[in-house]
């Protein structure tokens, strides 16, 4: 049965005792990417989403070339007519400088980024997973694991029917379960996988504004966050952004980061109002142009929950604390880890014995660590730097005045460097990520 207005296959309510090869908790970018890649390989996969599309998520809505690569890997060819807002690069403001940093054209990454509100982005990715053969169940909340011999063998699901009434809980059995449920990681927590207190965490707050600059092709990042007029007020440990979304809207937000599990205590609503009021008037960020409320969310960073695989449970994206400590981006790491997880599961399902399958699955944490581990260790050092505003002020004042240096920093902060080969800046970042301990 198909809902023509949404284009997503509407699956009938689950039956108790249903089974699949892989059950995925959460249909955000990570969950949908995993479902797509698994379904493409012929795996029987069920995708469980607690809400109903379209639904919102607190996010900056910016897509770096790293994220664009993963979207392309799902067979999606973005077009502006479909709601994708393309951008050429990042405008960085701080220390009295304004610098335009184009996205570099790389072997692994395209030379453009995009922006799209999560209300439509997540639905588009879920639709693509369904087109590949995944079974999507909306209004389906996973309330706990089903275990045997300390291993997860399925999940308990609470559903709501078409009339929004709760249905009796049902159990789904699965060979592997992927927790892509976000920062709460309830399933991982219930299986005894706890978060690490010594990893950075950020809090982001964002709002939408109608703006005459909504069609601009540059995302904007403010490396200094003042709680009043610049140079006349307090400099806070954080950053701000403006991401044009097209269709008359701009995503405006700020983030504040702490180097450990204790999030910085800032009056976000007050600071947001003061910061926005001091932005250039041509953006049109006034109260009457605000669309919806200011919303905030925690950003778990630098692998703050481990192990990423244990006892048939796989963690991807925010549930594994994979948000980048350099820039607060979570979509690209979620989709990248989901693709790697899917590749491992496909190979594990092809093994003829339990020992062989487990050996394959144990490679998933190692592969994710190879991709992000050293880079995130560098990011933890970066967080310790920017949570001291006086040091960050010096870095922006003198660093932004050197375009060559900032091109290198741009690759570092946006995770836009080649993992192999590339130019000298790519190789420097590669070497730095190799010599530090894996996060």
Secondary structure, DSSP 8 states (H G I E B T S, - for coil): -EETTTTEE------TTEEEEEEEE--SHHHHHHHHHHHHTT--EEEE-SS-SS----S--EE-HHHHHHHHHTT----GGGT-EEE-EEEEEETTEEEEEE----SSS-S-EEE--HHHHHHHHHHHHHHHT-EEESSEEEEEEEEETTEEEEEEEEEB-TTS-B---EEEEEEEEEE---TT-HHHHHTT--B-TTS-EEEEEEEEEE-TTTT-SEEEEES-EESSSTTSS-EESEEEEEEEEETTEEEEEEEEEESSSS-----HHHHHHHHHHTS-GGG---GGGEEEEEEEEEEEBSS-B--SEETTEEE-GGGGT-B-TTT---HHHHHHHHHHHHHHHHHHHT-SSHHHHHHHHHHHHHHHHHHHHHHHHHHHHHHHHHTSHHHHHHHHHHHTT-HHHHHHHHHHHTT-S-SSS--HHHHHHHHHHHHS---
